[in-house]
Amino acid sequence: MLPQTGSGINTQVTTEALRVEQLQKFFPPALAGWRSLLHPMMPATVPALRGVSFRIDAGEIVALVGANGAGKSTLLRVLTTLLLPTSGRAWVGGADVVREPFRVRQQLGYCGASDGSFYARLSARENLQLFAMLNNIAGSQADQRIAYLTDLLNLNAFMDHQVRTFSTGTVHRLGLARALLHRPSVLLLDEPTRSLDPLAAAEFRRFLRDEISSRQGTTLLFASHTLAEVEQLAGRVALLHNGQLLALGTADELKAEASARTLEQSIEALVQRALPA
């Protein structure tokens, strides 16, 4: 059930979308009050990722599951080049996330759980035009791409309104439009349906599955606490616990591994099995 990885990497790989090898990330301990003044440069000793290794092929949908603090968001932030790993390596489309961050960003789209990075007093159109420029997309090319994504995500009625007036669901769709502006081959999502009502969440999942994955062939790695969502979308499930990858396989494989009837029961059993005796 644990992923098998080789020792060498061929950066000319054509079918491999993501690879992570022995990835580790440590943070300094959180200190408050006078302790933070006495120890301003504490060494990084708190583990967030501990030797995580796996690979994802092009076109796959893989879900990251695990308790809060398991390392899901840290892993996504390392893959997006927002965090440097303490050790180990990771590649997106053959590009090293530390040594080739620009190549990684060219191939990658990212949409977080609650997106506060839009300019609230600008319209949706103005926001997308700005982010298109930041992605070196200009002129008619930017206009065509924005028009295409606007139609694709049913945003036409909102494009000339300020973002601060939008519902959470509309901001989610706008965030996805921004993530897709530069035609990424890999899309990373951190709890994509958190704060969405059931109907909006169902619509969003359907869009990811039918349009982004099936029609466009985009590789999708997403973190979620909603196990029904995981079973609906993911071809494989990666279980993280205390920064370690406990299992990686289909939902049925995880159930068989844990001799469980449901994905929830299998996750609980696999986590319990990993606890010290």
C-alpha positions as CSV (number, residue, x, y, z in Angstrom):
1,M,0.0,0.0,0.0
2,L,2.9,2.4,0.6
3,P,4.2,4.0,-2.6
4,Q,7.4,2.6,-4.2
5,T,9.9,5.0,-5.6
6,G,13.2,4.6,-7.3
7,S,16.4,6.3,-6.4
8,G,16.9,8.1,-9.7
9,I,14.8,10.7,-11.5
10,N,14.4,11.2,-15.2
11,T,13.4,14.8,-15.7
12,Q,12.2,14.0,-19.2
13,V,9.4,11.9,-17.9
14,T,6.2,12.4,-20.0
15,T,3.5,10.7,-18.0
16,E,4.6,11.6,-14.5
17,A,2.9,14.7,-13.2
18,L,4.2,14.8,-9.6
19,R,6.9,13.0,-7.7
20,V,7.9,13.4,-4.0
21,E,10.9,11.6,-2.5
22,Q,11.7,11.5,1.2
23,L,10.2,15.0,1.7
24,Q,10.7,16.5,5.2
25,K,9.7,19.8,6.6
26,F,10.4,21.1,10.1
27,F,9.2,24.3,11.7
28,P,10.6,26.2,14.8
29,P,8.4,25.6,17.9
30,A,5.7,28.3,18.4
31,L,6.7,30.5,21.4
32,A,4.6,33.2,23.0
33,G,5.3,36.1,25.3
34,W,8.7,36.6,26.8
35,R,9.9,33.2,25.4
36,S,9.7,34.5,21.9
37,L,11.9,37.4,22.9
38,L,14.6,35.2,24.5
39,H,14.6,32.7,21.6
40,P,14.0,34.7,18.4
41,M,15.8,32.1,16.2
42,M,14.8,28.8,17.6
43,P,16.0,25.8,15.5
44,A,13.4,24.0,13.3
45,T,12.5,20.9,15.4
46,V,8.7,20.5,14.9
47,P,8.0,18.0,12.2
48,A,5.3,18.7,9.6
49,L,6.4,16.2,7.0
50,R,8.5,13.2,7.7
51,G,9.9,11.3,4.8
52,V,6.9,11.5,2.5
53,S,7.3,9.7,-0.9
54,F,4.8,9.1,-3.7
55,R,4.2,9.7,-7.4
56,I,1.2,10.8,-9.4
57,D,0.7,10.1,-13.1
58,A,-0.6,12.7,-15.6
59,G,-4.4,12.9,-15.5
60,E,-4.9,11.2,-12.1
61,I,-7.1,12.6,-9.3
62,V,-5.5,12.0,-5.9
63,A,-7.0,13.0,-2.5
64,L,-5.0,13.9,0.6
65,V,-6.8,12.9,3.8
66,G,-5.8,13.1,7.4
67,A,-6.5,15.0,10.7
68,N,-5.7,18.6,11.1
69,G,-2.0,18.9,11.5
70,A,-1.3,15.8,9.5
71,G,0.8,17.8,6.9
72,K,-1.7,18.1,4.0
73,S,-1.5,21.9,3.6
74,T,2.3,21.9,4.2
75,L,2.8,19.4,1.4
76,L,0.7,21.4,-1.0
77,R,2.6,24.6,-0.1
78,V,5.9,22.9,-0.7
79,L,4.7,21.7,-4.1
80,T,3.5,25.2,-5.0
81,T,7.1,26.6,-4.1
82,L,5.6,28.6,-1.3
83,L,7.6,26.7,1.3
84,L,11.1,25.2,1.1
85,P,11.5,21.7,2.3
86,T,13.9,20.9,5.0
87,S,15.2,17.9,3.1
88,G,14.1,15.6,0.3
89,R,13.0,16.6,-3.2
90,A,9.8,17.1,-5.2
91,W,9.1,17.5,-8.9
92,V,6.2,18.9,-10.8
93,G,6.2,17.8,-14.5
94,G,9.9,17.0,-14.1
95,A,10.8,20.4,-12.7
96,D,12.4,20.5,-9.2
97,V,10.3,22.7,-6.8
98,V,13.5,24.1,-5.2
99,R,15.9,24.4,-8.2
100,E,13.4,25.3,-10.9
101,P,10.5,27.1,-9.2
102,F,9.7,29.2,-12.3
103,R,9.2,26.0,-14.4
104,V,7.0,24.6,-11.6
105,R,4.8,27.6,-11.4
106,Q,4.3,27.6,-15.2
107,Q,2.8,24.1,-14.9
108,L,0.9,24.5,-11.7
109,G,-2.4,26.0,-10.6
110,Y,-3.4,26.4,-6.9
111,C,-6.6,27.2,-5.3
112,G,-6.8,27.5,-1.5
113,A,-9.6,26.8,1.0
114,S,-10.6,30.4,1.7
115,D,-9.2,32.8,-0.9
116,G,-8.5,36.2,0.6
117,S,-5.9,37.1,-2.0
118,F,-8.3,38.9,-4.4
119,Y,-8.5,42.7,-4.5
120,A,-11.9,43.1,-2.9
121,R,-12.7,46.5,-4.4
122,L,-11.8,45.5,-7.9
123,S,-14.2,43.7,-10.2
124,A,-13.8,40.0,-11.0
125,R,-12.6,41.0,-14.5
126,E,-10.1,43.5,-13.2
127,N,-8.7,40.8,-10.8
128,L,-8.3,38.3,-13.6
129,Q,-6.7,40.8,-15.9
130,L,-4.2,41.6,-13.2
131,F,-3.4,38.0,-12.6
132,A,-3.2,37.4,-16.3
133,M,-0.5,40.1,-16.5
134,L,1.4,38.5,-13.6
135,N,1.4,35.2,-15.6
136,N,2.7,37.0,-18.7
137,I,-0.6,36.7,-20.5
138,A,-1.5,40.1,-22.2
139,G,-3.6,41.7,-24.8
140,S,-6.1,39.7,-26.9
141,Q,-4.7,36.4,-25.5
142,A,-5.7,37.5,-22.0
143,D,-9.1,38.7,-23.1
144,Q,-9.8,35.4,-24.9
145,R,-8.6,33.3,-22.0
146,I,-10.7,35.3,-19.5
147,A,-13.8,35.1,-21.7
148,Y,-13.3,31.3,-22.1
149,L,-13.0,30.7,-18.3
150,T,-15.9,33.1,-17.6
151,D,-18.2,31.0,-19.8
152,L,-16.8,27.8,-18.5
153,L,-17.4,28.7,-14.8
154,N,-20.7,30.6,-15.3
155,L,-19.2,33.9,-14.1
156,N,-20.6,36.2,-16.7
157,A,-23.1,37.8,-14.4
158,F,-20.4,38.7,-11.9
159,M,-17.5,39.9,-14.0
160,D,-18.0,43.6,-13.6
161,H,-19.0,43.6,-9.9
162,Q,-16.6,44.0,-7.0
163,V,-15.3,40.8,-5.5
164,R,-16.3,42.0,-2.0
165,T,-20.0,41.5,-3.0
166,F,-19.6,37.8,-3.9
167,S,-20.8,34.7,-2.1
168,T,-18.2,32.1,-1.0
169,G,-19.2,29.9,-3.9
170,T,-18.6,32.6,-6.5
171,V,-15.2,33.4,-5.0
172,H,-14.4,29.7,-5.2
173,R,-15.2,29.7,-8.9
174,L,-13.2,32.9,-9.4
175,G,-10.3,31.3,-7.6
176,L,-10.4,28.4,-9.9
177,A,-10.6,30.7,-12.9
178,R,-7.4,32.4,-11.7
179,A,-5.7,29.1,-11.1
180,L,-6.5,28.0,-14.7
181,L,-5.5,31.2,-16.4
182,H,-2.2,29.9,-17.7
183,R,-3.5,26.4,-18.7
184,P,-1.7,24.4,-15.9
185,S,-1.2,20.7,-16.4
186,V,-1.4,20.2,-12.6
187,L,-4.1,21.6,-10.2
188,L,-3.7,21.7,-6.4
189,L,-6.7,22.3,-4.2
190,D,-6.8,22.8,-0.4
191,E,-10.2,21.8,0.9
192,P,-12.0,23.1,-2.2
193,T,-15.6,22.8,-1.0
194,R,-15.1,24.0,2.6
195,S,-17.7,26.7,3.5
196,L,-19.8,25.8,0.4
197,D,-23.4,24.8,0.8
198,P,-24.3,21.2,-0.3
199,L,-25.7,22.2,-3.7
200,A,-22.7,24.5,-4.5
201,A,-20.3,21.8,-3.3
202,A,-21.9,19.1,-5.5
203,E,-21.8,21.5,-8.5
204,F,-18.1,22.2,-7.8
205,R,-17.2,18.6,-7.6
206,R,-19.1,17.8,-10.8
207,F,-17.2,20.5,-12.6
208,L,-13.8,19.3,-11.3
209,R,-14.6,15.7,-12.4
210,D,-16.3,16.3,-15.7
211,E,-14.6,19.4,-17.1
212,I,-11.2,19.8,-15.4
213,S,-10.3,16.1,-15.1
214,S,-12.2,14.2,-17.8
215,R,-12.3,16.8,-20.6
216,Q,-9.1,18.8,-20.0
217,G,-7.0,15.9,-18.6
218,T,-5.6,18.1,-15.8
219,T,-3.9,16.2,-13.0
220,L,-5.6,17.0,-9.7
221,L,-4.3,16.7,-6.1
222,F,-6.6,17.9,-3.4
223,A,-6.9,17.9,0.4
224,S,-10.3,17.2,1.9
225,H,-12.0,16.2,5.1
226,T,-15.2,15.2,3.3
227,L,-14.9,11.5,2.7
228,A,-17.9,11.4,0.4
229,E,-16.2,13.9,-1.8
230,V,-13.0,11.9,-1.7
231,E,-14.8,8.7,-2.9
232,Q,-16.7,10.6,-5.6
233,L,-13.6,12.3,-7.1
234,A,-10.4,10.5,-6.3
235,G,-8.9,7.6,-8.1
236,R,-6.4,7.1,-5.2
237,V,-6.3,8.3,-1.6
238,A,-3.2,9.3,0.3
239,L,-3.5,9.1,4.1
240,L,-1.2,11.4,6.1
241,H,-0.8,11.2,9.8
242,N,1.7,13.2,11.9
243,G,3.6,14.1,8.7
244,Q,4.0,10.5,7.5
245,L,2.3,8.8,4.5
246,L,0.6,5.8,6.0
247,A,-1.1,4.5,2.9
248,L,-1.7,5.3,-0.8
249,G,-4.2,3.4,-2.9
250,T,-7.8,3.3,-4.1
251,A,-10.6,3.6,-1.5
252,D,-11.3,-0.1,-2.0
253,E,-7.6,-0.9,-1.4
254,L,-7.6,1.1,1.8
255,K,-10.7,-0.7,3.0
256,A,-9.2,-4.1,2.2
257,E,-5.9,-3.1,3.9
258,A,-7.8,-2.3,7.1
259,S,-10.5,-5.0,6.8
260,A,-13.1,-2.2,7.0
261,R,-16.4,-1.6,5.2
262,T,-16.1,2.1,4.9
263,L,-13.4,4.6,4.0
264,E,-13.9,6.3,7.4
265,Q,-13.4,3.0,9.3
266,S,-10.3,2.2,7.2
267,I,-8.7,5.5,7.9
268,E,-9.4,5.1,11.7
269,A,-8.0,1.6,11.7
270,L,-4.8,2.5,9.7
271,V,-4.2,5.5,12.0
272,Q,-4.7,3.3,15.1
273,R,-2.3,0.7,13.7
274,A,0.4,3.4,13.3
275,L,0.1,4.6,16.9
276,P,2.9,3.4,19.3
277,A,2.0,0.4,21.4
